[in-house]
Amino acid sequence: MPTPPALRLLAGAAALLLLLLSPAVAQETCSGAAPAPPRRGAWMSVASFGGRGDGQTLNTAAFARAVARIERRRGARGGTLLYVPPGVWLTGPFNLTSHMTLFLARGAVIRATQDTSSWPLVDPLPSYGRGRELPGGRYMSLIHGNGLQDVFITGENGTIDGQGSVWWDMWKKRTLPFTRPHLLELMYSTDVVVSNVVFQDSPFWNIHPVYCSNVVIANVTVLAPHDSPNTDGIDIDSSNNVCIEDSYISAGDDLISVKSGWDEYGIAFGRPSSGITIRRITGSGPFAGFAVGSETSGGVENVLVEHLNFFSMGVGIHIKTNSGRGGFIRNITVSEVTLNGARYGLRIAGDVGGHPDTSYNPNVLPIVESVMIKNVWGQNIRQAGLIRGIRNSVFSRLCLSNVKLYGSTSIGPWKCRDVSGGALDVQPSPCTELASTSETGFCTS
């Protein structure tokens, strides 16, 4: 299904607005980020393997044959580029391999088949213990990779279309047999770049790097209807050294979320998400613009988020965990945020999210500390924020600095409990739990 013209115009206008609002930082990027694809030693087209971009021919076998050829040529100097020409390339799920570039030409659409019986099942992630939605396995993502190195998914703003409506209907009717597939999932992979591609109508989460390192996601567009269930834009999961920049996301759930495993399974797996940088993101959705959690049992730390522009949101910034999660959320900095329309400007809560089974220990409590939210401006906000810790695990060293939130007429006040920290130059007036002077130094450091 082509991208609706209104969404295309909205995405373009929002991206242009972002550039106009942030000219001083337009060239700033993550240290070491190099999203330009390398010069590969070989080039091949999916059409050379029997593929047809007519929107009707199923090309799953053609993609598999092409990737198998690349894998056999793994020793070729510089790797191989797989070219997807203009056209609509209907396909079931397929795997990538190392040292390859998947390149979508302008006008190229990789379109997922809606025949759900042709989607293979894969094992649940060890840090989740089961499918995220249902016990047992889960459907393989449309584009998948495991244990890869040096992978680029890029092009001239071609589209990866999940045709997710059939999956959304199954979810709404409660007829799903297993957890829905992502559009893109890479596992245990390093040196990954995703850029200059449109992700559209994913069955479930759109982009999911899990157990990965050295990942750059830049200049992507993610589109899904606001009523599409759980179509998160980008979910960073138990991964380190990740950079997300200069992208537009309009989806049916959180736009960007950082995760690290679910309850006892995430605790046992023990791989945190760390070293995450997120910059210059524009978007809209019914849930959070930027989120941490709620699956954070492996820990989330050292996250820098800045220059966000969100409109018509459920929550601007949402940090969420729960009793039984364990793990930690610490050293999180979010700054330079503009919100236009949100139910909540900010939520930090210790009672969000369900559990995979009854084996979790409710007495294993998360630690939330050293969270700084600064330089936030919002209008048409219904309620400033809710900051709700856990009685036996008080959220500490939370700082709000230069946070100004306004409603169209009046705005609901801050609501806080089981938290400590500081607040400087906050409108409306902060809750008394953040009026402590003992932690003002943390706010000004």
C-alpha positions as CSV (number, residue, x, y, z in Angstrom):
1,M,0.0,0.0,0.0
2,P,1.6,3.3,-1.0
3,T,2.4,5.8,1.7
4,P,-0.6,8.2,1.9
5,P,0.3,11.6,0.4
6,A,-0.7,13.4,3.6
7,L,1.8,11.4,5.6
8,R,4.5,12.0,3.0
9,L,3.9,15.7,3.2
10,L,3.8,15.6,7.0
11,A,7.0,13.7,7.2
12,G,8.7,16.1,4.8
13,A,7.4,19.2,6.5
14,A,8.4,17.9,9.9
15,A,11.9,17.1,8.8
16,L,12.3,20.5,7.3
17,L,11.0,22.1,10.5
18,L,13.5,20.1,12.5
19,L,16.4,21.4,10.3
20,L,15.2,25.0,10.6
21,L,14.9,24.7,14.4
22,S,18.3,23.2,14.9
23,P,20.8,24.7,12.4
24,A,23.5,25.0,15.0
25,V,23.6,21.2,15.6
26,A,22.8,20.0,12.1
27,Q,26.3,18.7,11.5
28,E,26.9,17.2,15.0
29,T,26.8,13.4,15.0
30,C,27.7,10.5,17.1
31,S,31.5,10.0,17.5
32,G,32.7,7.6,14.9
33,A,29.4,7.4,13.1
34,A,29.9,6.7,9.3
35,P,26.5,5.9,7.8
36,A,27.8,6.2,4.2
37,P,27.8,2.7,2.7
38,P,31.3,1.3,1.9
39,R,32.4,0.5,-1.6
40,R,31.7,-3.2,-2.0
41,G,33.9,-5.5,-4.2
42,A,30.9,-7.0,-5.9
43,W,27.4,-6.0,-7.0
44,M,24.4,-8.1,-7.8
45,S,20.6,-7.6,-8.4
46,V,17.8,-9.6,-6.9
47,A,16.4,-9.7,-10.4
48,S,19.4,-11.8,-11.5
49,F,18.1,-14.6,-9.2
50,G,14.7,-14.9,-10.7
51,G,13.1,-12.0,-8.8
52,R,10.3,-9.9,-10.4
53,G,9.2,-6.6,-9.0
54,D,5.7,-6.8,-10.3
55,G,3.9,-6.8,-6.9
56,Q,2.5,-10.3,-7.5
57,T,5.4,-12.7,-7.8
58,L,6.6,-14.1,-4.5
59,N,10.4,-13.4,-4.3
60,T,11.3,-15.1,-1.1
61,A,13.4,-17.7,-2.9
62,A,15.1,-15.1,-5.1
63,F,16.2,-13.1,-2.0
64,A,17.4,-16.4,-0.4
65,R,19.4,-17.4,-3.5
66,A,21.0,-13.9,-3.7
67,V,22.0,-13.9,0.0
68,A,23.3,-17.5,-0.3
69,R,25.5,-16.4,-3.2
70,I,26.8,-13.5,-1.1
71,E,27.6,-15.8,1.7
72,R,29.6,-18.1,-0.5
73,R,31.5,-15.0,-1.7
74,R,32.2,-13.9,1.8
75,G,35.9,-13.8,1.1
76,A,35.4,-11.3,-1.7
77,R,37.3,-8.1,-1.0
78,G,34.9,-5.5,0.4
79,G,31.8,-7.7,0.5
80,T,28.8,-7.5,-1.8
81,L,26.0,-5.1,-2.5
82,L,22.5,-6.6,-3.2
83,Y,20.6,-4.2,-5.4
84,V,16.8,-4.0,-5.2
85,P,15.6,-2.2,-8.4
86,P,12.5,0.0,-8.7
87,G,9.4,-2.0,-8.4
88,V,7.3,-3.9,-5.8
89,W,9.1,-7.0,-4.6
90,L,6.7,-9.2,-2.7
91,T,8.4,-11.6,-0.4
92,G,8.3,-13.6,2.7
93,P,10.9,-13.4,5.5
94,F,14.6,-13.7,4.5
95,N,18.0,-13.6,6.2
96,L,20.9,-11.3,5.6
97,T,24.6,-12.3,5.9
98,S,27.8,-10.5,6.8
99,H,29.7,-8.1,4.7
100,M,26.8,-7.1,2.6
101,T,24.7,-4.0,1.7
102,L,21.0,-4.3,1.0
103,F,20.4,-1.3,-1.3
104,L,16.9,-0.2,-2.2
105,A,16.8,2.0,-5.2
106,R,14.5,5.0,-5.5
107,G,11.0,3.5,-6.1
108,A,11.9,0.1,-4.8
109,V,9.5,-1.5,-2.3
110,I,10.2,-4.7,-0.5
111,R,6.6,-5.8,0.4
112,A,5.8,-8.5,3.0
113,T,3.4,-11.2,2.0
114,Q,0.1,-11.3,3.9
115,D,0.1,-15.1,3.8
116,T,0.9,-15.6,7.5
117,S,1.3,-19.3,7.0
118,S,4.5,-18.7,5.0
119,W,6.2,-16.9,8.0
120,P,8.5,-19.4,9.8
121,L,8.8,-19.5,13.6
122,V,12.0,-18.8,15.5
123,D,13.0,-19.3,19.1
124,P,12.1,-16.8,21.8
125,L,14.8,-14.4,22.8
126,P,16.7,-15.7,25.8
127,S,16.3,-12.4,27.6
128,Y,12.5,-12.7,27.3
129,G,12.0,-16.4,27.8
130,R,9.0,-16.5,25.5
131,G,7.4,-14.5,22.7
132,R,6.7,-11.0,23.8
133,E,2.9,-11.3,23.2
134,L,2.3,-15.1,23.7
135,P,4.1,-18.1,25.1
136,G,6.3,-20.2,22.8
137,G,8.2,-19.0,19.7
138,R,7.6,-16.0,17.6
139,Y,7.3,-15.3,13.9
140,M,10.6,-14.4,12.1
141,S,11.0,-10.8,11.1
142,L,10.6,-9.9,7.5
143,I,14.4,-9.0,7.3
144,H,16.4,-10.9,9.8
145,G,20.1,-11.6,10.7
146,N,21.9,-13.4,13.4
147,G,25.6,-13.2,14.3
148,L,26.4,-10.8,11.5
149,Q,29.2,-8.3,11.0
150,D,29.4,-5.3,8.6
151,V,25.8,-5.0,7.4
152,F,24.3,-2.0,5.7
153,I,20.6,-1.6,4.9
154,T,20.3,1.6,2.9
155,G,19.4,3.1,-0.4
156,E,17.6,6.0,-2.0
157,N,14.6,6.1,0.4
158,G,13.1,2.9,-0.9
159,T,10.4,1.3,1.2
160,I,10.2,-1.8,3.4
161,D,6.4,-2.4,3.6
162,G,5.2,-4.9,6.2
163,Q,1.5,-4.8,5.1
164,G,0.7,-5.2,8.8
165,S,-3.0,-4.9,8.7
166,V,-3.6,-8.6,8.6
167,W,-1.5,-9.0,11.8
168,W,-3.2,-6.1,13.5
169,D,-6.6,-7.6,12.8
170,M,-5.5,-11.0,14.3
171,W,-4.2,-9.1,17.4
172,K,-7.5,-7.2,17.8
173,K,-9.6,-10.4,17.3
174,R,-7.2,-12.4,19.7
175,T,-6.6,-15.0,17.0
176,L,-2.8,-14.7,17.0
177,P,-1.1,-18.1,17.6
178,F,2.3,-16.6,18.2
179,T,4.0,-13.2,18.7
180,R,3.9,-11.0,15.6
181,P,7.0,-10.4,13.5
182,H,9.1,-7.3,13.3
183,L,10.1,-5.6,10.0
184,L,13.8,-5.7,10.8
185,E,15.5,-7.7,13.6
186,L,19.3,-8.2,13.9
187,M,20.6,-10.3,16.7
188,Y,24.2,-10.7,18.1
189,S,25.5,-8.5,15.3
190,T,28.1,-5.8,15.1
191,D,28.9,-2.8,12.8
192,V,25.4,-2.3,11.5
193,V,24.1,0.8,9.6
194,V,20.5,1.4,8.7
195,S,19.9,4.6,6.7
196,N,17.8,6.3,4.0
197,V,15.0,3.7,4.1
198,V,11.3,4.1,4.8
199,F,9.7,1.5,7.1
200,Q,6.0,1.2,6.7
201,D,3.1,-0.7,8.3
202,S,5.1,-3.2,10.4
203,P,3.2,-6.1,11.9
204,F,4.8,-5.4,15.3
205,W,8.0,-3.4,16.2
206,N,9.7,-1.9,13.2
207,I,13.5,-1.9,13.8
208,H,14.8,-4.2,16.6
209,P,18.6,-4.5,17.1
210,V,19.0,-7.0,20.0
211,Y,22.3,-8.2,21.5
212,C,24.1,-5.9,19.0
213,S,26.9,-3.4,19.2
214,N,28.1,-0.6,17.0
215,V,24.8,0.3,15.4
216,V,23.9,3.4,13.5
217,I,20.3,4.2,12.5
218,A,20.1,7.5,10.6
219,N,17.9,9.3,8.2
220,V,15.1,6.7,8.3
221,T,11.3,7.3,8.2
222,V,9.0,5.0,10.1
223,L,5.2,5.2,9.3
224,A,2.2,3.3,10.7
225,P,-1.3,4.3,11.7
226,H,-1.7,5.6,15.2
227,D,-4.2,2.9,15.9
228,S,-1.9,0.1,14.8
229,P,-1.1,-2.0,17.9
230,N,2.5,-2.1,19.2
231,T,4.1,-0.7,16.1
232,D,7.1,0.8,18.0
233,G,9.4,2.7,15.7
234,I,12.9,1.7,17.0
235,D,13.5,-0.6,19.9
236,I,17.1,-0.8,21.1
237,D,17.4,-4.0,23.2
238,S,20.4,-5.3,25.2
239,S,22.7,-3.5,22.8
240,N,25.6,-1.1,23.2
241,N,27.2,1.8,21.3
242,V,24.1,2.7,19.4
243,C,23.5,6.0,17.5
244,I,20.0,7.1,16.3
245,E,19.8,10.4,14.4
246,D,17.9,12.6,12.0
247,S,14.8,10.5,11.6
248,Y,11.0,10.9,11.4
249,I,8.7,8.4,13.2
250,S,4.9,8.3,13.2
251,A,3.6,5.0,14.7
252,G,1.1,3.3,16.9
253,D,3.2,2.9,20.0
254,D,6.5,4.3,21.4
255,L,8.6,6.1,18.8
256,I,12.0,5.1,20.3
257,S,12.4,2.8,23.3
258,V,15.5,1.4,25.0
259,K,15.0,-2.1,26.5
260,S,17.1,-5.0,28.0
261,G,15.1,-8.1,28.8
262,W,12.0,-9.2,30.8
263,D,12.0,-10.1,34.5
264,E,13.8,-13.3,35.5
265,Y,14.9,-14.0,31.9
266,G,16.5,-10.6,31.4
267,I,18.1,-10.8,34.9
268,A,19.7,-14.2,34.0
269,F,20.8,-13.1,30.6
270,G,22.3,-10.0,32.1
271,R,23.1,-7.9,29.1
272,P,22.4,-4.1,29.5
273,S,21.7,-1.5,26.9
274,S,24.4,1.2,27.3
275,G,26.2,3.9,25.3
276,I,23.1,5.1,23.5
277,T,22.9,8.4,21.7
278,I,19.7,9.7,20.1
279,R,19.5,13.1,18.3
280,R,17.2,15.1,16.1
281,I,14.1,13.0,16.1
282,T,10.7,14.3,15.0
283,G,7.5,12.4,15.3
284,S,4.0,11.7,16.6
285,G,2.2,8.8,18.2
286,P,-0.3,7.8,20.8
287,F,2.2,6.6,23.4
288,A,5.8,7.9,24.2
289,G,8.1,9.9,22.0
290,F,11.2,8.6,23.9
291,A,10.9,5.7,26.3
292,V,13.0,3.5,28.5
293,G,11.4,0.2,29.2
294,S,9.3,-1.3,30.4
295,E,11.6,-4.4,29.9
296,T,14.8,-3.3,31.6
297,S,15.9,-6.3,33.6
298,G,19.4,-6.4,32.1
299,G,19.8,-2.7,32.9
300,V,19.9,0.6,30.9
301,E,22.6,3.1,31.4
302,N,24.6,6.0,29.8
303,V,21.9,7.3,27.5
304,L,22.1,10.7,25.9
305,V,19.0,12.0,24.1
306,E,18.7,15.5,22.7
307,H,16.9,17.7,20.1
308,L,13.5,16.0,20.0
309,N,10.4,17.5,18.4
310,F,7.2,15.7,19.1
311,F,3.6,16.5,18.4
312,S,0.2,14.9,19.3
313,M,1.8,12.5,21.7
314,G,0.5,10.4,24.6
315,V,3.6,11.1,26.6
316,G,6.7,13.1,25.7
317,I,9.2,11.2,27.8
318,H,8.4,8.0,29.5
319,I,10.7,6.0,31.8
320,K,8.9,2.8,33.0
321,T,9.7,-0.3,35.0
322,N,8.0,-2.5,37.6
323,S,8.4,-4.5,40.7
324,G,9.9,-7.9,39.7
325,R,11.9,-6.3,36.9
326,G,15.2,-5.9,38.8
327,G,17.9,-4.3,36.7
328,F,18.7,-0.6,36.7
329,I,18.0,2.6,34.9
330,R,20.7,5.2,35.5
331,N,22.7,8.0,33.9
332,I,20.0,9.1,31.5
333,T,20.0,12.6,30.1
334,V,17.2,14.0,28.0
335,S,17.5,17.6,26.8
336,E,16.3,20.1,24.2
337,V,12.8,18.8,23.8
338,T,9.8,20.5,22.1
339,L,6.3,19.1,22.7
340,N,3.2,20.3,21.0
341,G,0.3,18.4,22.4
342,A,0.6,15.5,24.9
343,R,-1.5,13.9,27.7
344,Y,1.6,13.9,29.9
345,G,4.8,15.9,29.4
346,L,6.8,13.4,31.5
347,R,6.2,10.1,33.2
348,I,8.7,8.1,35.3
349,A,6.8,5.2,36.9
350,G,7.6,2.0,38.7
351,D,4.3,0.2,38.1
352,V,4.2,-0.2,34.3
353,G,4.2,-3.4,32.2
354,G,3.2,-7.0,32.7
355,H,5.2,-10.1,33.4
356,P,6.1,-13.1,31.2
357,D,4.8,-15.7,33.7
358,T,4.2,-16.3,37.4
359,S,7.9,-17.3,38.0
360,Y,9.1,-13.7,38.5
361,N,10.0,-12.5,42.0
362,P,8.0,-9.4,42.9
363,N,10.6,-8.6,45.6
364,V,13.3,-8.1,43.0
365,L,13.1,-4.3,42.6
366,P,14.6,-2.1,39.9
367,I,17.0,0.8,40.7
368,V,16.3,4.1,39.0
369,E,18.8,6.9,39.7
370,S,20.6,9.8,38.0
371,V,18.0,10.9,35.5
372,M,18.3,14.4,34.2
373,I,15.5,16.1,32.1
374,K,16.4,19.6,31.0
375,N,15.5,22.3,28.5
376,V,12.0,21.1,27.7
377,W,9.3,23.3,26.3
378,G,5.7,22.1,25.7
379,Q,2.4,23.6,24.8
380,N,-1.1,22.0,24.8
381,I,0.0,19.7,27.6
382,R,-2.9,18.2,29.7
383,Q,-0.8,17.2,32.7
384,A,2.8,18.2,33.5
385,G,3.9,14.8,34.7
386,L,3.8,11.9,37.0
387,I,6.9,10.6,38.8
388,R,6.0,7.5,40.9
389,G,8.8,5.4,42.4
390,I,8.6,2.2,44.4
391,R,8.1,2.3,48.2
392,N,11.1,0.0,48.9
393,S,13.2,1.3,46.0
394,V,12.9,5.1,45.9
395,F,13.9,6.7,42.6
396,S,16.8,9.0,43.4
397,R,18.8,11.8,41.9
398,L,16.1,12.9,39.5
399,C,16.5,16.3,38.1
400,L,14.2,18.6,36.2
401,S,15.9,21.8,34.9
402,N,14.3,24.4,32.8
403,V,11.2,22.4,32.1
404,K,8.3,24.6,30.9
405,L,5.0,23.0,30.2
406,Y,1.8,24.8,29.4
407,G,-1.8,23.8,28.7
408,S,-4.3,25.4,26.3
409,T,-6.2,26.7,29.4
410,S,-4.8,25.1,32.5
411,I,-2.5,22.2,33.1
412,G,-2.7,19.4,35.6
413,P,0.1,19.6,38.3
414,W,3.0,17.3,38.9
415,K,2.2,14.2,40.9
416,C,5.1,12.5,42.7
417,R,5.8,9.8,45.3
418,D,8.7,7.7,46.4
419,V,11.2,9.9,44.6
420,S,13.9,12.3,45.5
421,G,15.8,14.9,43.5
422,G,15.9,18.5,42.5
423,A,14.1,20.9,40.3
424,L,15.3,24.2,38.9
425,D,13.1,26.6,36.9
426,V,10.2,24.3,36.4
427,Q,6.7,25.3,35.3
428,P,4.2,24.4,36.7
429,S,5.7,24.4,40.1
430,P,7.4,21.1,40.9
431,C,6.1,18.6,43.5
432,T,7.6,18.9,46.9
433,E,9.6,15.7,46.6
434,L,11.7,17.4,43.9
435,A,12.0,20.7,45.9
436,S,14.9,19.3,48.0
437,T,18.0,21.5,48.0
438,S,20.2,18.6,48.9
439,E,20.3,17.4,45.3
440,T,20.5,20.8,43.5
441,G,24.2,20.2,42.9
442,F,23.3,17.2,40.7
443,C,20.9,19.4,38.7
444,T,23.6,22.1,38.1
445,S,26.5,19.8,37.3
